[in-house]
Amino acid sequence: YSFRDQIQRAAISVMNNIAEGFEKKTNNEFKYFLNISKGSNGELRSMLYAALDLNYIDMQNFETLTPRSKEISKMLFGLIKSLD
């Protein structure tokens, strides 16, 4: 798989795990999938750093995408905590 495909899979995983968890029966199951989603978001953010280092993306794209990923992480954390 190419680096681009790996980034796309991680980004799609964030969304799909939220959806899958939402369809589960209990809050604990939902939280489980939210944590997986948060992990996929961290993987995506790590790949953004690698993409910048490898000159696959420029600084402008990096500075646009990285804060968005961090904000998504904060939102997921808040949602997880709200289910405790």
N, CA, C and O of each residue as an XYZ file, in Angstrom:
336
protein
N       0.840     -1.193      0.000
C       0.000      0.000      0.000
C       0.878      1.248      0.000
O       1.972      1.272      0.564
N       0.367      2.256     -0.640
C       1.121      3.498     -0.667
C       0.887      4.284      0.617
O      -0.060      4.032      1.362
N       1.764      5.230      0.848
C       1.654      6.096      2.025
C       0.318      6.828      2.017
O      -0.336      6.955      3.053
N      -0.079      7.306      0.849
C      -1.359      8.014      0.719
C      -2.533      7.117      1.114
O      -3.447      7.556      1.813
N      -2.505      5.874      0.669
C      -3.571      4.936      1.013
C      -3.625      4.693      2.517
O      -4.707      4.568      3.090
N      -2.470      4.628      3.147
C      -2.418      4.414      4.592
C      -3.041      5.596      5.336
O      -3.767      5.404      6.311
N      -2.760      6.812      4.880
C      -3.362      7.998      5.490
C      -4.873      7.976      5.299
O      -5.623      8.271      6.230
N      -5.320      7.630      4.102
C      -6.760      7.569      3.842
C      -7.434      6.520      4.718
O      -8.517      6.765      5.250
N      -6.812      5.364      4.874
C      -7.402      4.311      5.709
C      -7.521      4.762      7.156
O      -8.527      4.484      7.809
N      -6.505      5.456      7.666
C      -6.561      5.942      9.049
C      -7.672      6.973      9.208
O      -8.410      6.945     10.193
N      -7.793      7.880      8.245
C      -8.832      8.913      8.320
C     -10.223      8.295      8.260
O     -11.117      8.697      9.004
N     -10.407      7.326      7.382
C     -11.702      6.657      7.270
C     -11.986      5.843      8.523
O     -13.138      5.734      8.944
N     -10.954      5.274      9.118
C     -11.118      4.500     10.347
C     -11.661      5.355     11.487
O     -12.462      4.883     12.295
N     -11.227      6.611     11.553
C     -11.741      7.519     12.588
C     -13.255      7.586     12.478
O     -13.967      7.377     13.460
N     -13.738      7.874     11.295
C     -15.165      8.033     11.056
C     -15.927      6.715     11.243
O     -16.971      6.686     11.894
N     -15.409      5.643     10.678
C     -16.119      4.368     10.734
C     -16.225      3.812     12.146
O     -17.240      3.210     12.496
N     -15.202      4.000     12.957
C     -15.271      3.497     14.328
C     -16.257      4.285     15.176
O     -16.886      3.720     16.071
N     -16.402      5.571     14.914
C     -17.439      6.344     15.602
C     -18.806      5.782     15.231
O     -19.647      5.556     16.100
N     -19.022      5.558     13.944
C     -20.313      5.042     13.478
C     -20.587      3.647     14.035
O     -21.695      3.364     14.491
N     -19.586      2.783     13.998
C     -19.780      1.423     14.499
C     -20.091      1.432     15.990
O     -20.991      0.726     16.445
N     -19.356      2.222     16.741
C     -19.601      2.296     18.175
C     -20.969      2.846     18.511
O     -21.613      2.394     19.458
N     -21.417      3.825     17.731
C     -22.728      4.430     17.963
C     -23.843      3.400     17.841
O     -24.868      3.505     18.514
N     -23.646      2.418     16.993
C     -24.662      1.391     16.766
C     -24.647      0.282     17.822
O     -25.529     -0.577     17.819
N     -23.679      0.285     18.706
C     -23.608     -0.745     19.738
C     -24.646     -0.491     20.824
O     -25.242      0.584     20.890
N     -24.854     -1.488     21.670
C     -25.944     -1.439     22.646
C     -25.611     -0.679     23.914
O     -26.505     -0.119     24.549
N     -24.341     -0.648     24.297
C     -24.012     -0.046     25.592
C     -23.010      1.096     25.429
O     -22.296      1.186     24.430
N     -22.981      1.958     26.434
C     -22.005      3.049     26.439
C     -20.577      2.520     26.476
O     -19.680      3.101     25.865
N     -20.362      1.413     27.196
C     -19.008      0.847     27.254
C     -18.538      0.388     25.882
O     -17.375      0.575     25.526
N     -19.442     -0.216     25.108
C     -19.077     -0.623     23.752
C     -18.805      0.607     22.884
O     -17.851      0.624     22.106
N     -19.640      1.626     23.020
C     -19.449      2.864     22.265
C     -18.094      3.474     22.612
O     -17.350      3.887     21.722
N     -17.773      3.532     23.907
C     -16.490      4.096     24.341
C     -15.315      3.305     23.767
O     -14.300      3.888     23.385
N     -15.450      1.996     23.706
C     -14.398      1.155     23.139
C     -14.072      1.606     21.713
O     -12.907      1.788     21.361
N     -15.105      1.781     20.908
C     -14.887      2.178     19.520
C     -14.442      3.633     19.404
O     -13.698      3.976     18.485
N     -14.879      4.483     20.310
C     -14.389      5.863     20.315
C     -12.893      5.899     20.607
O     -12.164      6.706     20.031
N     -12.438      5.026     21.499
C     -11.004      4.952     21.787
C     -10.216      4.436     20.585
O      -9.107      4.901     20.323
N     -10.779      3.490     19.865
C     -10.129      3.032     18.636
C     -10.061      4.185     17.637
O      -9.041      4.388     16.978
N     -11.147      4.930     17.532
C     -11.187      6.087     16.643
C     -10.129      7.114     17.027
O      -9.449      7.671     16.165
N      -9.997      7.359     18.323
C      -8.990      8.309     18.812
C      -7.582      7.821     18.461
O      -6.717      8.618     18.097
N      -7.359      6.519     18.572
C      -6.069      5.950     18.192
C      -5.785      6.102     16.705
O      -4.659      6.405     16.311
N      -6.805      5.892     15.884
C      -6.638      6.077     14.441
C      -6.328      7.528     14.116
O      -5.547      7.812     13.208
N      -6.933      8.438     14.848
C      -6.653      9.855     14.649
C      -5.200     10.170     15.026
O      -4.542     10.961     14.350
N      -4.710      9.562     16.088
C      -3.305      9.736     16.454
C      -2.376      9.177     15.388
O      -1.341      9.769     15.083
N      -2.748      8.039     14.826
C      -1.970      7.451     13.730
C      -1.951      8.402     12.533
O      -0.906      8.612     11.915
N      -3.092      8.966     12.215
C      -3.176      9.924     11.117
C      -2.266     11.126     11.364
O      -1.538     11.557     10.469
N      -2.311     11.658     12.574
C      -1.485     12.825     12.903
C       0.007     12.474     12.805
O       0.802     13.280     12.324
N       0.379     11.291     13.254
C       1.766     10.844     13.137
C       2.194     10.785     11.672
O       3.309     11.174     11.325
N       1.307     10.302     10.827
C       1.627     10.216      9.404
C       1.728     11.596      8.762
O       2.464     11.772      7.791
N       0.996     12.576      9.291
C       1.139     13.941      8.779
C       2.548     14.462      9.038
O       3.140     15.114      8.178
N       3.085     14.172     10.226
C       4.468     14.572     10.523
C       5.439     13.875      9.570
O       6.364     14.499      9.048
N       5.222     12.584      9.349
C       6.093     11.848      8.430
C       5.959     12.391      7.012
O       6.954     12.530      6.301
N       4.737     12.697      6.603
C       4.510     13.233      5.254
C       5.232     14.565      5.069
O       5.784     14.839      4.004
N       5.222     15.380      6.107
C       5.944     16.652      6.040
C       7.452     16.400      5.937
O       8.132     17.005      5.108
N       7.965     15.512      6.777
C       9.398     15.200      6.762
C       9.847     14.632      5.414
O      10.967     14.878      4.967
N       8.964     13.874      4.781
C       9.296     13.248      3.495
C       8.962     14.143      2.302
O       9.110     13.743      1.147
N       8.510     15.359      2.605
C       8.124     16.320      1.563
C       6.963     15.839      0.699
O       6.864     16.197     -0.475
N       6.080     15.019      1.289
C       4.867     14.610      0.584
C       3.789     15.682      0.683
O       2.927     15.788     -0.190
N       3.842     16.476      1.748
C       2.942     17.617      1.900
C       3.779     18.838      2.256
O       4.885     18.722      2.784
N       3.232     20.000      1.957
C       3.950     21.229      2.301
C       3.514     21.717      3.682
O       2.564     21.202      4.271
N       4.222     22.711      4.177
C       3.954     23.232      5.516
C       2.542     23.798      5.626
O       1.912     23.679      6.677
N       2.040     24.404      4.570
C       0.691     24.975      4.611
C      -0.356     23.890      4.861
O      -1.239     24.062      5.701
N      -0.264     22.782      4.141
C      -1.202     21.679      4.364
C      -1.028     21.079      5.751
O      -2.010     20.768      6.426
N       0.215     20.918      6.172
C       0.480     20.380      7.503
C      -0.152     21.264      8.576
O      -0.786     20.768      9.507
N       0.030     22.580      8.437
C      -0.499     23.518      9.433
C      -2.015     23.649      9.370
O      -2.626     24.148     10.316
N      -2.622     23.221      8.299
C      -4.082     23.171      8.205
C      -4.625     21.884      8.817
O      -5.595     21.907      9.574
N      -3.995     20.768      8.484
C      -4.529     19.460      8.876
C      -4.221     19.072     10.317
O      -5.065     18.477     10.987
N      -3.041     19.394     10.798
C      -2.649     18.970     12.145
C      -3.549     19.556     13.232
O      -3.983     18.808     14.108
N      -3.852     20.858     13.220
C      -4.769     21.376     14.246
C      -6.167     20.760     14.161
O      -6.838     20.592     15.180
N      -6.598     20.429     12.962
C      -7.905     19.771     12.816
C      -7.883     18.402     13.485
O      -8.831     18.020     14.171
N      -6.804     17.676     13.280
C      -6.669     16.369     13.910
C      -6.626     16.492     15.430
O      -7.233     15.691     16.141
N      -5.911     17.494     15.923
C      -5.854     17.705     17.375
C      -7.229     18.064     17.931
O      -7.591     17.616     19.020
N      -7.990     18.859     17.205
C      -9.330     19.231     17.650
C     -10.252     18.017     17.665
O     -11.058     17.862     18.583
N     -10.141     17.164     16.667
C     -10.931     15.930     16.641
C     -10.581     15.064     17.840
O     -11.469     14.475     18.457
N      -9.306     14.978     18.176
C      -8.885     14.209     19.343
C      -9.521     14.754     20.620
O      -9.985     13.988     21.464
N      -9.539     16.067     20.755
C     -10.164     16.683     21.930
C     -11.659     16.395     21.976
O     -12.210     16.124     23.042
N     -12.313     16.455     20.825
C     -13.751     16.175     20.781
C     -14.034     14.724     21.154
O     -14.972     14.437     21.898
N     -13.220     13.815     20.632
C     -13.405     12.405     20.972
C     -13.181     12.173     22.460
O     -13.937     11.439     23.097
N     -12.147     12.794     23.014
C     -11.882     12.666     24.445
C     -13.076     13.168     25.255
O     -13.491     12.525     26.219
N     -13.625     14.312     24.865
C     -14.785     14.857     25.566
C     -15.987     13.937     25.480
O     -16.706     13.756     26.463
N     -16.208     13.358     24.314
C     -17.334     12.438     24.156
C     -17.131     11.193     25.007
O     -18.068     10.711     25.644
N     -15.916     10.675     25.018
C     -15.618      9.499     25.847
C     -15.887      9.813     27.315
O     -16.532      9.026     28.009
N     -15.403     10.945     27.786
C     -15.599     11.324     29.192
C     -17.075     11.539     29.514
O     -17.505     11.259     30.633
N     -17.849     12.027     28.562
C     -19.276     12.265     28.814
C     -20.049     10.966     28.993
O     -21.154     10.967     29.536
N     -19.474      9.865     28.542
C     -20.143      8.566     28.649
C     -19.773      7.824     29.927
O     -20.310      6.748     30.190
N     -18.870      8.379     30.720
C     -18.476      7.738     31.991
C     -19.593      7.820     33.008
O     -19.442      7.337     34.130
